[in-house]
Amino acid sequence: MPEFVHLHVHSEFSLLDGANRIKDLPIRAKELGMKSIAITDHGVMYGVIDFYKACKKEGIKPIIGCEVYVAPRSRFDKDGAIDKEYNHLILLAKDNEGYKNLSKLVSIGFTEGYYYKPRIDLEVLEKYHKGLIALSACLAGSVNRAILEGNMEKAENTAKWFKDIFGEDYYLELQNNGIKEQTLANQKLVEIGRKLDIPLVATNDAHYLKKEDAYNHEVLLCIQTGKRMSDTDRMRFETDELYLKSPEEMADYFSNIPEVIENTVKIAEKCNVEFEFGHTILPNYDVPEEFKTHDEYLRKLCMDGIKNRYGDNPSKEILDRMEFELSVIERMGYVDYFLIVWDFIHYAKSHDIPVGPRTWFGSWFNCCLCNRNNRYRSNKIQLTF
């Protein structure tokens, strides 16, 4: 049986577009004899952690990626006549640096480039490309769009730009999806790949698990676009081939160019992102210079709060309560967290910004401690700093 890896896959987190349940993807990949599979949702990475865990559970290697939206000009340009269209691009993380860069790009897409979709641009892509593999994506990719416009010069120049940035980690993506425009694009992509020495790779842009799920996917698209199945002008893919195909199906279609199947395995071997769970990772909080440690500064803030509420001579019960709670916070490694929360709550109160009890994790945390320890159930003691 030939080895093959799906590198272009949409899960349920490609909202109202992907019909693949994350829990089902590694199971199906395993059934088909595959050792690895990617997740490449549209513009988001919401499903990455669940996907990673589901794959590990089934003994399948997870490949972390995203199909990002690339603005035709700058991510800051938002002219409805020009910038409403966007290009697709597949990005896969090779390592943890690549994962961080991919996360950064996706975040920028929302915070700086959002216009109909979360968009990045070539500027930030060049800045945060390290550790990433790029695939030219579907018919909505920039190279494919140029090909279908009949502008081969533009298609080649676009491919050259990506090759200059990603080097050997840029691939032209061929698909077997039953769409006639894709057949034309595949032919031209092969020509460009041979001419510019850019490797080719096979994908299937899997939006659903099995071929018989195509109808359900059409229903999903109708929900997304507010259409009925009976509407003749509704959005549809005109194919039932966008499923998780077996290695044999993919190898059979691309039998005349077997390297595109082999390259899926080579790419999978390059991708080795590892997540470590069970450790809290918090940003560093810069304390004033006169304090040697973060623990010392938190303790000072707590003492200030106690003096403000109970005067200069608080009772032993109050001090014992403070010591107990601080010991738990320090032992759990949440000192920086409490300092960060205190910082923005203190700012809000200092600037007459309303603060509700649900805004502050510390209030909840104190309640938990009270409920777990009978000797601290008194509502008369408050340690607000």
Buried (B, 14 or more C-beta within 10 A) or exposed (E): EBBBBBBBBBBBBBBEBBBBBBBBBBBBBBEBEBBBBBBBBBBBBBBBEBBBBBBBEBEBBBBBBBBBBBBBEBBEBBEEEEBEEBBBBBBBBBBBBBBBBBBBBBEBBBEBBBBEBBBBBBEBBEEBBEBBBBBBBBBBBBBBBBBBEEEBEBBBEBBBBBBEBBEEBBBBBBBBBEBEEBEBBBEBBBBBBEEEEBBBBBBBBBBBBEEEBBEEBBEBBBEEBEBEEEEEEBEBBEBBBBBBBBBEBBBEBBEEBEEBBBBBBEBBEBBEBEEEEEEEEEEEBEBEEEEEEBBEBBBBBBBEBBEEBBEEEBEEEBEEBBEBBBEBBBEEEBBBBBBBBBEEBEEBEEEEEEEEEEEBBBBEBBEEBBEEEEEBEEEEBEBBB
